[in-house]
Amino acid sequence: MNTQTLLYGVYYGALGIMALYEAFLFFRLREYSYLAYTGFISFGLLHVLITDKVILAQYATEDPFKGIPGILVLAVLACAIQFERLFLNTDTSLIFCERHNTFLKKT
């Protein structure tokens, strides 16, 4: 085993542990910002794993924004926006984001 593979394993493991911890916090506290953050970390981890061809290598493309990795990028962005909206409470503190928040409240 080379050093690069070991470091990738530590990185993937740290992201996995963070996702599990945030999921635990969500189930314990019932705060939906933790669920959005869990989705952000999980979809980001899946995107990195597919892009690095660790899992589902047949879906990895040269362009990380095409196919399934591209869908995961959109999922990461959606979860990041939801986390930002819920955790930072931007729907009441930022007036200029009214259209943005109206769209997110419908989903």
C-alpha positions in Angstrom: 0.0 0.0 0.0 1.4 3.4 -1.0 1.1 6.6 1.0 -1.3 8.2 -1.4 -3.8 5.4 -1.1 -3.5 5.6 2.7 -4.1 9.4 2.7 -7.1 9.0 0.4 -8.5 6.4 2.8 -8.1 8.7 5.8 -9.8 11.5 3.8 -12.8 9.3 2.8 -13.0 7.9 6.3 -13.0 11.4 7.9 -15.8 12.5 5.5 -17.8 9.3 6.3 -17.4 9.8 10.1 -18.5 13.4 9.7 -21.6 12.4 7.8 -22.5 9.8 10.5 -21.9 12.3 13.3 -24.1 14.9 11.6 -26.8 12.2 11.0 -26.6 11.3 14.7 -27.0 14.9 15.7 -30.1 15.2 13.4 -31.8 12.1 14.9 -30.9 13.3 18.4 -31.8 17.0 18.1 -34.4 16.9 15.2 -32.8 20.0 13.8 -33.1 20.0 10.0 -30.0 22.0 9.4 -28.0 18.9 10.5 -29.9 16.8 7.9 -29.0 19.3 5.2 -25.4 19.2 6.3 -25.4 15.4 6.3 -26.7 15.4 2.7 -24.0 17.9 1.8 -21.2 15.8 3.2 -22.7 12.5 1.9 -23.3 13.7 -1.7 -19.9 15.3 -1.7 -18.3 12.1 -0.6 -20.1 10.1 -3.3 -19.1 12.6 -5.9 -15.4 12.3 -4.9 -15.6 8.5 -4.7 -17.0 8.3 -8.2 -14.7 10.9 -9.6 -11.7 9.1 -8.2 -13.0 5.8 -9.6 -13.1 4.2 -6.2 -16.8 3.1 -6.6 -18.9 2.9 -9.8 -15.9 3.4 -12.0 -18.1 2.9 -15.1 -19.9 6.2 -14.4 -16.8 8.3 -14.0 -16.2 10.6 -16.9 -13.4 13.0 -17.8 -15.7 15.9 -17.1 -16.8 15.8 -13.4 -20.0 17.7 -14.2 -21.5 15.2 -16.7 -23.6 12.1 -15.9 -24.1 10.9 -12.4 -21.2 13.0 -10.9 -22.9 16.1 -12.4 -26.2 15.1 -10.7 -24.3 14.7 -7.4 -22.8 18.2 -7.8 -26.3 19.6 -8.1 -27.3 17.6 -5.0 -24.3 19.0 -3.1 -25.3 22.5 -4.1 -28.9 22.0 -3.1 -27.9 20.6 0.3 -25.4 23.5 0.8 -28.1 26.1 0.1 -30.6 24.4 2.4 -28.0 24.2 5.2 -27.1 27.9 4.7 -30.8 28.8 4.8 -31.6 26.7 7.8 -28.5 27.1 9.9 -27.8 30.8 9.3 -31.5 31.6 9.2 -31.0 33.7 6.0 -34.7 33.7 5.1 -35.3 36.3 7.8 -31.9 38.0 7.9 -31.4 38.6 4.1 -34.2 40.5 2.5 -32.7 40.4 -1.1 -32.9 36.6 -1.2 -36.7 36.5 -1.2 -37.1 34.7 -4.6 -34.4 32.3 -3.6 -36.1 31.4 -0.3 -39.6 31.2 -1.9 -38.2 28.5 -4.3 -36.5 26.5 -1.5 -39.5 26.6 0.7 -41.6 24.9 -2.0 -39.1 22.0 -2.2 
